[in-house]
Amino acid sequence: MKARRWIGAALTSLLLGGCASSTPAPERYTLPAAQVQDAAGAEARHQLLLASPRLAHYLDVDGIVMQVDDITLVEARGHQWAEALGRQLQRALRDRLANRLPDTRVMLDEPGSREAQALRLTLEIDRFQGRHDGLAVIGGRFRLYAADGSLLAMHSLDVESALAADGYPALVRALGRGWDEVAERLATVIEQERRQE
């Protein structure tokens, strides 16, 4: 009988000790959603294929990245993306470009989605992080290709957005505002290229 009580007490203390020492579940974040208007349908005059952004290796992680000085980057353990960052960026950019280019059907460039007359947009993202000076920074480059595969435009991206408050929610919102600005710049380039056709 004493042996059973001792085993029960030992198991209880192990369970309670395990609960006390376990780390809390990480908080998970998504980029702010765009206010999506009706997407252009079959009547769209233009089509755009949006490739999944290529992320720098250090960004292709679960944790939100903070730059704590001029050379040091830290991946947060307790503050993570709810979904792979590349997928979030691709969908968010699709929605933002569809809003800014209402005569364009913006589609994710996936196997089997090739359209004969579609422009194609590719992005490389080298920076998508918070910085020690209170800014959210986005950097990289993009390329816009004609339907025949020829390069129409290639530009770098460099966007900084101030955080409205301290903390990771404010950082994610600032990164969302920066991504809005990226979409605005891309839409402007796409419209300029179309006028030159």
WOHU-V856916 format. One record per pair of residues at least 12 apart in sequence whose C-alpha atoms are under 10 Angstrom apart, sorted by the first residue. I is the first residue (numbers start at 0). J is the second residue. D is the distance in Angstrom with one decimal. If there is no record, write none. Layout:
# WOHU-V856916
<<I | J | D> <I | J | D>>
This chain:
# WOHU-V856916
<<22 | 77 | 9.0> <23 | 77 | 7.9> <24 | 76 | 9.5> <24 | 77 | 7.1> <24 | 78 | 9.3> <25 | 62 | 9.2> <25 | 75 | 9.2> <25 | 76 | 6.9> <25 | 77 | 4.1> <25 | 78 | 5.5> <25 | 79 | 6.5> <25 | 80 | 9.6> <25 | 81 | 9.9> <26 | 62 | 9.8> <26 | 76 | 9.1> <26 | 77 | 5.9> <26 | 78 | 4.9> <26 | 79 | 6.2> <26 | 80 | 8.4> <26 | 81 | 8.5> <26 | 167 | 9.4> <26 | 168 | 9.8> <27 | 61 | 9.2> <27 | 62 | 8.9> <27 | 63 | 9.4> <27 | 77 | 8.3> <27 | 78 | 5.9> <27 | 79 | 4.8> <27 | 80 | 5.3> <27 | 81 | 4.8> <27 | 82 | 8.5> <27 | 167 | 9.9> <27 | 168 | 9.8> <28 | 62 | 9.7> <28 | 63 | 8.9> <28 | 78 | 7.5> <28 | 79 | 6.3> <28 | 80 | 4.9> <28 | 81 | 5.2> <28 | 82 | 8.2> <28 | 167 | 8.7> <28 | 168 | 7.7> <28 | 171 | 7.4> <28 | 172 | 9.8> <29 | 79 | 9.0> <29 | 80 | 6.2> <29 | 81 | 5.8> <29 | 82 | 7.3> <29 | 83 | 9.6> <29 | 84 | 8.7> <29 | 87 | 7.5> <29 | 88 | 9.8> <29 | 168 | 9.6> <29 | 171 | 7.6> <29 | 172 | 9.2> <29 | 175 | 9.3> <30 | 80 | 8.6> <30 | 81 | 9.2> <30 | 82 | 9.8> <30 | 84 | 9.0> <30 | 87 | 7.0> <30 | 88 | 8.0> <30 | 91 | 7.7> <30 | 168 | 9.8> <30 | 171 | 6.3> <30 | 172 | 6.9> <30 | 173 | 9.4> <30 | 174 | 7.6> <30 | 175 | 5.7> <30 | 176 | 9.4> <30 | 178 | 9.1> <31 | 87 | 9.9> <31 | 91 | 8.3> <31 | 171 | 7.8> <31 | 172 | 6.4> <31 | 173 | 9.4> <31 | 174 | 8.8> <31 | 175 | 5.7> <31 | 176 | 8.4> <31 | 178 | 9.6> <31 | 179 | 9.8> <32 | 87 | 9.8> <32 | 90 | 9.4> <32 | 91 | 6.8> <32 | 92 | 10.0> <32 | 94 | 8.4> <32 | 95 | 9.0> <32 | 175 | 8.3> <33 | 90 | 9.9> <33 | 91 | 7.0> <33 | 92 | 8.9> <33 | 93 | 9.7> <33 | 94 | 6.4> <33 | 95 | 6.2> <33 | 96 | 9.9> <33 | 98 | 8.5> <33 | 175 | 9.1> <33 | 179 | 8.5> <34 | 94 | 8.1> <34 | 95 | 8.1> <34 | 98 | 8.1> <35 | 91 | 9.9> <35 | 93 | 9.9> <35 | 94 | 6.1> <35 | 95 | 7.6> <35 | 96 | 9.9> <35 | 97 | 7.9> <35 | 98 | 6.5> <36 | 94 | 8.4> <36 | 95 | 9.5> <36 | 97 | 7.8> <36 | 98 | 6.1> <36 | 99 | 9.7> <36 | 101 | 8.6> <37 | 94 | 9.9> <37 | 97 | 8.5> <37 | 98 | 8.2> <37 | 101 | 8.5> <38 | 93 | 10.0> <38 | 94 | 8.4> <38 | 96 | 10.0> <38 | 97 | 6.2> <38 | 98 | 7.6> <38 | 100 | 9.4> <38 | 101 | 7.2> <38 | 102 | 8.8> <38 | 103 | 8.2> <38 | 104 | 6.7> <38 | 105 | 8.0> <38 | 106 | 10.0> <39 | 97 | 7.5> <39 | 98 | 9.3> <39 | 100 | 8.8> <39 | 101 | 6.2> <39 | 102 | 6.1> <39 | 103 | 5.9> <39 | 104 | 5.0> <39 | 105 | 7.9> <40 | 101 | 9.9> <40 | 102 | 8.9> <40 | 103 | 8.4> <40 | 104 | 6.4> <40 | 105 | 9.6> <41 | 103 | 9.8> <41 | 104 | 8.0> <42 | 102 | 8.3> <42 | 103 | 9.2> <42 | 104 | 8.9> <43 | 101 | 8.2> <43 | 102 | 5.2> <43 | 103 | 5.4> <43 | 104 | 5.9> <43 | 105 | 9.6> <44 | 101 | 9.5> <44 | 102 | 5.7> <44 | 103 | 6.2> <44 | 104 | 8.0> <45 | 100 | 9.2> <45 | 101 | 9.5> <45 | 102 | 6.3> <45 | 103 | 4.6> <45 | 104 | 6.3> <45 | 105 | 8.6> <45 | 116 | 7.9> <45 | 117 | 7.0> <45 | 118 | 8.3> <45 | 193 | 9.4> <46 | 102 | 8.6> <46 | 103 | 5.3> <46 | 104 | 4.8> <46 | 105 | 6.0> <46 | 106 | 7.6> <46 | 114 | 7.8> <46 | 115 | 9.3> <46 | 116 | 6.9> <46 | 117 | 4.6> <46 | 118 | 6.3> <46 | 119 | 8.7> <46 | 146 | 9.6> <47 | 93 | 9.3> <47 | 96 | 9.4> <47 | 97 | 9.5> <47 | 100 | 9.9> <47 | 103 | 6.8> <47 | 104 | 6.2> <47 | 105 | 4.8> <47 | 106 | 6.2> <47 | 107 | 8.4> <47 | 108 | 8.7> <47 | 113 | 9.9> <47 | 114 | 8.7> <47 | 116 | 8.7> <47 | 117 | 5.1> <47 | 118 | 4.8> <47 | 119 | 5.7> <47 | 120 | 7.3> <47 | 143 | 9.7> <47 | 144 | 9.7> <47 | 145 | 9.6> <47 | 146 | 9.3> <47 | 189 | 9.4> <48 | 93 | 9.1> <48 | 104 | 8.6> <48 | 105 | 6.1> <48 | 106 | 5.1> <48 | 107 | 5.7> <48 | 108 | 5.0> <48 | 109 | 8.6> <48 | 112 | 8.1> <48 | 113 | 7.7> <48 | 114 | 8.1> <48 | 117 | 6.4> <48 | 118 | 6.1> <48 | 119 | 4.7> <48 | 120 | 6.2> <48 | 121 | 8.8> <48 | 143 | 9.8> <48 | 144 | 9.6> <48 | 146 | 9.7> <49 | 89 | 7.3> <49 | 90 | 9.1> <49 | 92 | 8.4> <49 | 93 | 7.1> <49 | 96 | 9.8> <49 | 105 | 7.0> <49 | 106 | 6.1> <49 | 107 | 4.9> <49 | 108 | 5.1> <49 | 109 | 8.6> <49 | 117 | 9.9> <49 | 118 | 8.7> <49 | 119 | 6.0> <49 | 120 | 5.1> <49 | 121 | 6.5> <49 | 122 | 8.8> <49 | 143 | 9.6> <50 | 89 | 7.3> <50 | 93 | 9.8> <50 | 106 | 8.9> <50 | 107 | 6.2> <50 | 108 | 4.8> <50 | 109 | 7.4> <50 | 119 | 7.3> <50 | 120 | 6.1> <50 | 121 | 5.2> <50 | 122 | 7.4> <51 | 85 | 6.5> <51 | 86 | 6.8> <51 | 87 | 9.5> <51 | 88 | 8.0> <51 | 89 | 5.5> <51 | 90 | 8.8> <51 | 92 | 9.9> <51 | 107 | 7.5> <51 | 108 | 7.2> <51 | 109 | 8.4> <51 | 120 | 9.2> <51 | 121 | 7.2> <51 | 122 | 7.5> <51 | 123 | 9.1> <52 | 84 | 9.3> <52 | 85 | 5.8> <52 | 86 | 8.0> <52 | 87 | 9.7> <52 | 88 | 7.3> <52 | 89 | 6.5> <52 | 92 | 9.9> <52 | 120 | 9.4> <52 | 121 | 6.5> <52 | 122 | 4.9> <52 | 123 | 5.6> <52 | 124 | 6.7> <52 | 141 | 9.2> <53 | 85 | 7.2> <53 | 121 | 8.2> <53 | 122 | 6.3> <53 | 123 | 4.7> <53 | 124 | 6.1> <53 | 125 | 8.6> <53 | 139 | 9.6> <54 | 84 | 8.5> <54 | 85 | 6.8> <54 | 122 | 8.6> <54 | 123 | 6.0> <54 | 124 | 4.9> <54 | 125 | 6.3> <54 | 126 | 8.4> <54 | 127 | 9.0> <54 | 139 | 9.1> <55 | 123 | 7.6> <55 | 124 | 6.2> <55 | 125 | 5.0> <55 | 126 | 7.5> <55 | 127 | 9.3> <55 | 139 | 9.2> <56 | 124 | 9.8> <56 | 125 | 8.6> <57 | 72 | 8.6> <57 | 73 | 9.3> <57 | 74 | 8.4> <57 | 125 | 8.8> <57 | 126 | 9.1> <57 | 127 | 9.9> <58 | 74 | 8.6> <58 | 83 | 9.9> <58 | 84 | 7.9> <58 | 85 | 9.0> <58 | 124 | 8.5> <58 | 125 | 7.8> <58 | 126 | 7.5> <58 | 127 | 7.1> <58 | 128 | 8.2> <59 | 83 | 7.5> <59 | 84 | 6.8> <59 | 85 | 7.4> <60 | 74 | 7.9> <60 | 75 | 9.8> <60 | 79 | 8.6> <60 | 80 | 8.4> <60 | 82 | 10.0> <60 | 83 | 7.6> <60 | 84 | 7.8> <60 | 85 | 9.8> <61 | 74 | 8.1> <61 | 75 | 8.4> <61 | 76 | 8.3> <61 | 77 | 10.0> <61 | 78 | 8.5> <61 | 79 | 5.3> <61 | 80 | 5.6> <61 | 81 | 7.9> <61 | 82 | 7.9> <61 | 83 | 6.9> <61 | 84 | 7.9> <62 | 74 | 5.1> <62 | 75 | 4.8> <62 | 76 | 5.8> <62 | 77 | 7.5> <62 | 78 | 5.9> <62 | 79 | 4.0> <62 | 80 | 6.1> <62 | 81 | 9.4> <62 | 83 | 9.9> <62 | 84 | 9.6> <63 | 75 | 5.4> <63 | 76 | 8.1> <63 | 77 | 9.0> <63 | 78 | 6.1> <63 | 79 | 5.3> <63 | 80 | 6.5> <63 | 84 | 9.2> <63 | 127 | 8.8> <63 | 128 | 7.0> <63 | 129 | 8.3> <63 | 167 | 8.4> <63 | 170 | 9.3> <63 | 171 | 8.7> <64 | 76 | 9.6> <64 | 78 | 9.2> <64 | 79 | 9.0> <64 | 126 | 9.2> <64 | 127 | 7.6> <64 | 128 | 5.1> <64 | 129 | 6.5> <64 | 130 | 8.9> <65 | 127 | 9.0> <65 | 128 | 5.5> <65 | 129 | 4.7> <65 | 130 | 5.8> <65 | 131 | 7.5> <65 | 135 | 9.1> <65 | 136 | 9.9> <65 | 167 | 9.7> <65 | 170 | 9.5> <66 | 126 | 9.8> <66 | 127 | 9.9> <66 | 128 | 6.9> <66 | 129 | 6.0> <66 | 130 | 4.7> <66 | 131 | 6.0> <66 | 132 | 9.2> <66 | 134 | 9.9> <66 | 135 | 9.7> <66 | 136 | 9.6> <67 | 129 | 8.4> <67 | 130 | 6.2> <67 | 131 | 4.9> <67 | 132 | 8.6> <68 | 130 | 7.5> <68 | 131 | 6.1> <68 | 132 | 8.6> <69 | 130 | 8.8> <69 | 131 | 8.6> <72 | 128 | 9.0> <72 | 129 | 9.5> <72 | 130 | 9.0> <73 | 128 | 9.7> <73 | 129 | 9.9> <74 | 128 | 9.6> <75 | 167 | 9.7> <78 | 167 | 7.2> <78 | 168 | 9.3> <79 | 167 | 9.5> <80 | 171 | 9.5> <84 | 127 | 9.5> <85 | 124 | 9.2> <88 | 124 | 9.9> <88 | 175 | 9.4> <88 | 178 | 8.1> <89 | 106 | 9.9> <89 | 107 | 7.5> <89 | 108 | 9.6> <89 | 122 | 9.4> <90 | 106 | 9.3> <90 | 107 | 7.7> <91 | 175 | 8.9> <91 | 178 | 8.2> <91 | 179 | 8.9> <91 | 182 | 9.1> <92 | 105 | 9.4> <92 | 107 | 9.8> <92 | 178 | 7.5> <92 | 179 | 8.0> <92 | 181 | 8.4> <92 | 182 | 6.2> <92 | 183 | 9.8> <92 | 185 | 9.6> <93 | 105 | 6.0> <93 | 106 | 6.9> <93 | 107 | 7.2> <93 | 182 | 8.8> <94 | 106 | 9.5> <94 | 182 | 9.3> <95 | 178 | 8.8> <95 | 179 | 6.9> <95 | 180 | 9.7> <95 | 181 | 9.4> <95 | 182 | 6.1> <95 | 183 | 8.1> <95 | 186 | 9.1> <96 | 179 | 9.2> <96 | 181 | 9.7> <96 | 182 | 5.9> <96 | 183 | 7.6> <96 | 184 | 9.9> <96 | 185 | 7.9> <96 | 186 | 6.3> <96 | 189 | 9.9> <97 | 182 | 9.7> <97 | 186 | 9.2> <98 | 182 | 9.7> <98 | 183 | 10.0> <98 | 186 | 9.7> <99 | 182 | 8.1> <99 | 183 | 7.3> <99 | 185 | 9.6> <99 | 186 | 6.5> <99 | 187 | 8.9> <99 | 190 | 10.0> <100 | 183 | 9.8> <100 | 186 | 6.8> <100 | 187 | 9.3> <100 | 189 | 8.9> <100 | 190 | 8.3> <103 | 117 | 9.7> <104 | 117 | 9.2> <105 | 117 | 9.3> <105 | 118 | 9.6> <105 | 119 | 9.8> <106 | 119 | 9.7> <107 | 119 | 9.8> <107 | 120 | 9.9> <108 | 120 | 8.8> <108 | 121 | 9.4> <113 | 146 | 9.6> <114 | 146 | 8.1> <115 | 146 | 6.4> <115 | 147 | 8.3> <116 | 145 | 8.2> <116 | 146 | 5.2> <116 | 147 | 8.2> <117 | 144 | 8.9> <117 | 145 | 7.2> <117 | 146 | 5.2> <117 | 147 | 8.9> <117 | 148 | 9.9> <118 | 143 | 7.0> <118 | 144 | 5.7> <118 | 145 | 4.9> <118 | 146 | 5.1> <118 | 147 | 8.6> <118 | 148 | 8.4> <118 | 149 | 9.8> <118 | 150 | 10.0> <118 | 151 | 9.3> <118 | 189 | 9.0> <118 | 193 | 10.0> <119 | 142 | 8.2> <119 | 143 | 5.8> <119 | 144 | 5.0> <119 | 145 | 6.6> <119 | 146 | 7.1> <119 | 147 | 9.8> <119 | 148 | 8.1> <119 | 149 | 9.9> <119 | 150 | 9.5> <119 | 151 | 9.8> <120 | 141 | 7.1> <120 | 142 | 5.8> <120 | 143 | 4.7> <120 | 144 | 6.4> <120 | 145 | 9.1> <120 | 152 | 9.6> <120 | 153 | 9.9> <120 | 185 | 9.1> <120 | 189 | 9.3> <121 | 140 | 8.6> <121 | 141 | 5.6> <121 | 142 | 5.3> <121 | 143 | 6.6> <121 | 144 | 8.3> <121 | 153 | 9.6> <122 | 139 | 7.4> <122 | 140 | 5.9> <122 | 141 | 4.3> <122 | 142 | 6.5> <122 | 143 | 9.0> <122 | 153 | 9.8> <122 | 154 | 9.9> <122 | 155 | 9.6> <122 | 156 | 9.4> <123 | 138 | 8.5> <123 | 139 | 5.4> <123 | 140 | 5.4> <123 | 141 | 6.3> <123 | 142 | 8.9> <123 | 155 | 9.3> <123 | 156 | 9.3> <124 | 137 | 7.5> <124 | 138 | 5.9> <124 | 139 | 4.4> <124 | 140 | 6.7> <124 | 141 | 8.6> <124 | 155 | 9.8> <124 | 156 | 8.5> <125 | 137 | 7.6> <125 | 138 | 5.5> <125 | 139 | 4.9> <125 | 140 | 8.2> <125 | 156 | 9.4> <125 | 157 | 9.9> <126 | 138 | 4.7> <126 | 139 | 6.6> <126 | 156 | 9.6> <126 | 157 | 8.8> <126 | 158 | 9.6> <127 | 139 | 9.0> <127 | 158 | 9.5> <127 | 159 | 9.9> <127 | 174 | 7.4> <127 | 177 | 9.4> <127 | 178 | 9.5> <128 | 159 | 10.0> <128 | 170 | 8.2> <128 | 171 | 8.9> <128 | 173 | 9.9> <128 | 174 | 7.6> <129 | 159 | 9.6> <129 | 160 | 9.5> <129 | 161 | 9.6> <129 | 162 | 8.9> <129 | 167 | 8.8> <129 | 169 | 9.9> <129 | 170 | 6.4> <129 | 171 | 8.6> <129 | 173 | 8.9> <129 | 174 | 8.1> <130 | 159 | 9.7> <130 | 161 | 9.8> <130 | 162 | 9.9> <130 | 170 | 9.3> <132 | 161 | 9.0> <132 | 162 | 9.6> <133 | 159 | 9.9> <133 | 160 | 8.7> <133 | 161 | 6.1> <133 | 162 | 5.8> <133 | 163 | 8.8> <133 | 164 | 8.7> <133 | 165 | 8.0> <133 | 166 | 9.9> <133 | 170 | 8.6> <133 | 173 | 10.0> <134 | 158 | 9.8> <134 | 159 | 6.2> <134 | 160 | 5.5> <134 | 161 | 4.5> <134 | 162 | 5.8> <134 | 163 | 9.4> <134 | 170 | 8.0> <134 | 173 | 7.9> <134 | 174 | 9.0> <135 | 158 | 8.2> <135 | 159 | 5.6> <135 | 160 | 5.1> <135 | 161 | 6.2> <135 | 162 | 6.8> <135 | 169 | 9.4> <135 | 170 | 6.3> <135 | 171 | 8.2> <135 | 172 | 9.1> <135 | 173 | 5.9> <135 | 174 | 5.6> <135 | 175 | 9.2> <135 | 176 | 9.2> <135 | 177 | 7.5> <136 | 157 | 7.5> <136 | 158 | 5.8> <136 | 159 | 4.6> <136 | 160 | 6.6> <136 | 161 | 8.8> <136 | 170 | 9.8> <136 | 173 | 8.8> <136 | 174 | 7.2> <136 | 177 | 7.6> <136 | 178 | 9.8> <137 | 156 | 7.2> <137 | 157 | 5.9> <137 | 158 | 5.1> <137 | 159 | 6.4> <137 | 160 | 8.6> <137 | 174 | 7.5> <137 | 177 | 6.9> <137 | 178 | 7.8> <137 | 181 | 8.6> <138 | 155 | 7.5> <138 | 156 | 5.0> <138 | 157 | 4.6> <138 | 158 | 6.4> <138 | 159 | 8.7> <138 | 181 | 9.6> <139 | 154 | 8.8> <139 | 155 | 5.7> <139 | 156 | 5.0> <139 | 157 | 6.8> <139 | 158 | 9.4> <140 | 153 | 7.2> <140 | 154 | 5.6> <140 | 155 | 4.0> <140 | 156 | 5.2> <140 | 157 | 8.5> <141 | 153 | 5.7> <141 | 154 | 5.7> <141 | 155 | 6.4> <141 | 156 | 7.4> <141 | 185 | 8.5> <142 | 154 | 6.8> <142 | 155 | 9.0> <142 | 185 | 9.7> <143 | 185 | 9.1> <143 | 188 | 8.7> <143 | 189 | 7.8> <143 | 192 | 9.1> <145 | 192 | 9.5> <151 | 188 | 9.7> <151 | 189 | 9.3> <151 | 192 | 7.2> <151 | 193 | 9.9> <152 | 188 | 7.8> <152 | 189 | 8.7> <152 | 191 | 10.0> <152 | 192 | 7.9> <153 | 188 | 9.5> <154 | 185 | 9.4> <154 | 188 | 9.3> <156 | 180 | 10.0> <156 | 181 | 7.4> <156 | 184 | 8.9> <156 | 185 | 9.6> <157 | 177 | 9.4> <157 | 180 | 10.0> <157 | 181 | 8.6> <158 | 174 | 9.3> <158 | 176 | 9.7> <158 | 177 | 6.1> <158 | 178 | 8.3> <158 | 180 | 7.5> <158 | 181 | 7.4> <159 | 173 | 8.7> <159 | 174 | 8.5> <159 | 176 | 9.3> <159 | 177 | 6.5> <159 | 178 | 9.9> <159 | 180 | 9.4> <160 | 172 | 9.5> <160 | 173 | 5.7> <160 | 174 | 7.0> <160 | 175 | 9.1> <160 | 176 | 6.9> <160 | 177 | 5.7> <160 | 178 | 9.5> <160 | 180 | 9.3> <161 | 173 | 6.5> <161 | 174 | 9.0> <161 | 176 | 9.3> <161 | 177 | 9.2> <162 | 174 | 8.7> <162 | 176 | 9.8>>
